Amino acid sequence: MSSMWSEYTIGGVKIYFPYKAYPSQLAMMNSILRGLNSKQHCLLESPTGSGKSLALLCSALAWQQSLSGKPADEGVSEKAEVQLSCCCACHSKDFTNNDMNQGTSRHFNYPSTPPSERNGTSSTCQDSPEKTTLAAKLSAKKQASIYRDENDDFQVEKKRIRPLETTQQIRKRHCFGTEVHNLDAKVDSGKTVKLNSPLEKINSFSPQKPPGHCSRCCCSTKQGNSQESSNTIKKDHTGKSKIPKIYFGTRTHKQIAQITRELRRTAYSGVPMTILSSRDHTCVHPEVVGNFNRNEKCMELLDGKNGKSCYFYHGVHKISDQHTLQTFQGMCKAWDIEELVSLGKKLKACPYYTARELIQDADIIFCPYNYLLDAQIRESMDLNLKEQVVILDEAHNIEDCARESASYSVTEVQLRFARDELDSMVNNNIRKKDHEPLRAVCCSLINWLEANAEYLVERDYESACKIWSGNEMLLTLHKMGITTATFPILQGHFSAVLQKEEKISPIYGKEEAREVPVISASTQIMLKGLFMVLDYLFRQNSRFADDYKIAIQQTYSWTNQIDISDKNGLLVLPKNKKRSRQKTAVHVLNFWCLNPAVAFSDINGKVQTIVLTSGTLSPMKSFSSELGVTFTIQLEANHIIKNSQVWVGTIGSGPKGRNLCATFQNTETFEFQDEVGALLLSVCQTVSQGILCFLPSYKLLEKLKERWLSTGLWHNLELVKTVIVEPQGGEKTNFDELLQVYYDAIKYKGEKDGALLVAVCRGKVSEGLDFSDDNARAVITIGIPFPNVKDLQVELKRQYNDHHSKLRGLLPGRQWYEIQAYRALNQALGRTF
């Protein structure tokens, strides 16, 4: 078996690689293992197409598995699934209490056995404990009806008075208003465990029973599930995880799919895993999928409103076990979201909540990296990154993502809606003491917006703004009564109004709970975002206040004029007039974070190791200063492609000899547009198969397409190749279908010679997707994708960097601006490798 893999030992860790590793991959694995072994942070640049993702996966997972072979005195011991002999109490006299609590993930085994062999023999002695999550409880309740009625649709019993919920049930219900979900803790059957923090929620249960039948061998299956099984999170006597989980973040779900395909090629394909995603990607309920707001519709079904429930959610237990999931027909050991969705549809089990149930037993968790940086998502999912390993691939965009995660914008309309809803709660005497302070916050912000709307400074056509520093905003908040002392009290009120039940006087000696109306999901989300940025502003004696800019922006939107009804309720249009549209001013309150280190401060110092990788990280020093993280281990690896295999050059003039200078002024002229079109046609006639063409913006793409359609050049392009244009926004399925059309046009040669894909830098096509071999025989970029210099956030960020460049070592504003452009350019060019 070992002959199937190339074997390397680096830093004392044995790594099985699917082929002979390139020098750049060996350098990557060496740097990663140095960081993991020494608990230091890594900043690693390896050119696009050099196999860095494979090196990341193999080295990190090999290191994780190697921890099971370390001596017991280091706090980590090995628990193999297939052992030569069992040392449990029923088979050995020397078994001790301490041995019962030692263990790692089910796929860890003796280092001498290749992982592929272990994966093939691990199912015979697997213990499968019964889940005690909410999904499992609901499923258990449903089992009796299955024998009577095969229909999965069933009605939820609706009671106004019912027994008080456990703490974890309450916390889980609170998170239904957000995009992600709070997972149940595993608790012993029939017991209620009081949980005070997300960490305790995961690690609070530790059995204190005398030695008995263990989970190391098949004898455990004969004794039920009374003992802690091998599926339980690995922990020592202090309650901390022994084996760190690996959180693998990348930019998009499309990139995650590519990573899981890479994982399938490795000897570690059987590792317990999960993929976190949104309902847009994983919800399969027909009523929710067709709904505009999937989150709110899902909440309605979970709450059992209108007598309906989500039968997919109640089937989560069917596929929420790691080993069971990988044994289903059609499921790869290293599965992707599409496979999970297909299986969920087939078995009527919710893929969205299944993925979250799988977190507890997973050793590697894949997700978009905003799931790890965004404080709201981490809290609502109970993601505890303490002493875990965080790997962020394609991290050249991490600065922008971190700033966005610590920023928030709210419209005046949203504030008014929240105020009216809170006002209704107060007037109906529903938790009046908690809703009144929250209503006061909304009223104060609305009054402040109205008072300052008169002093906005005009910037562009039909847009105006006014800007405050973070410290100036703190003074404004102080006048509203929101201070460092009062803000925690407001947080307490907000936490209280989210509870859907409240205690009532004991009935027949038993404490009961009563359902209480709560604010809508939209108001909850708005207040959570607002409280998040206020928390950053007040945190650590307002340490981050200088990193924020607060802006009121005014734009205009066109809306249909309100229809007038007569006394009979019929619509009446003015005589001789069509239904008109009216222009309405829109005010937005923005809390913009200009320092990505604010969001990174939540995880820096808590995680064991942070690994940032990309093909375009240079200049490296900017990441350390921008993120506030010391990257002790840095690497700039060489490419694996020889110079003779690629040609890179710039073209200054087109076929007709006209200069090609893609400045804003030149791109507006017909001469430039026609010359670029003639050049593109010439390349398409010369280069066979697939060609990618990247433009700086969607605006220029539309201009060129419109011009080429009018001149007939677009028709000439279509005679040579199948022409496909990247859509702006749109559904994921539409984008996937367009990509498939592109691939098919190249794979199945017809009258045309391949395909031309016209896309935009920083778009879906330009970053993270692989166009190997015939799929991209040439890449053309027109212009340099500089950020919009007139964008207010770009302007403020440049000013911020100029102000802090000397003190904090940030790149000056102009250099930062140029680097953003060239990183995006290099990402686009790298699609051909």
Secondary structure, DSSP 8 states (H G I E B T S, - for coil): -GGGSEEEEETTEEEEESS---HHHHHHHHHHHHHHHHT--EEEE--TTS-HHHHHHHHHHHHHHHGGGS-GGGT-----SS-SS--STTT-SS--HHHHT----TT---TTS-HHHHHHT-STT-------SHHHHHHHHHHHHHHH-----------SEEE---HHHHHHHHGGGSSS--------TT------SHHHHHH-------S-S-SSSGGGGGGTT-S--TTS--B-TTS-BSS--EEEEES-HHHHHHHHHHHHTSTTTTS-EEE---HHHH---HHHHTSS-HHHHHHHHHTTGGG---TTGGGGGGT-SHHHHHHSTT--SS--HHHHHHHHHHHT--HHHHHHHTTTT-SEEEEETHHHH-HHHHHHHT---TT-EEEESSGGGHHHHHHHHT-EEEEHHHHHHHHHHHHHHHHTTSSHHHHHHHHHHHHHHHHHHHHHGGG-EEEETTEEEEEEEHHHHHHHHHHTT--TTTHHHHHHHHHHHT-SEEEEEEETTEEEEEE-----HHHHHHHHHHHHHHHHHHHHHHTTGGGEEEEEEEEEEEEE---EE-TTS-EE--TT----EEEEEEEEEEEEE--THHHHTTTTTTSSEEEEEES---STHHHHHHHT----EEEE---SS-GGG-------B-TT--B----HHHHTSHHHHHHHHHHHHHHHHHS-SEEEEEES-HHHHHHHHHHHHHHTHHHHHHHHSEEEE--SS--HHHHHHHHHHHHHHHHS--SS-SEEEEEETTSTTTSS----GGGGSEEEE-S-----TT-HHHHHHHHHHHHHHHHH----HHHHHHHHHHHHHHHHHGGG-
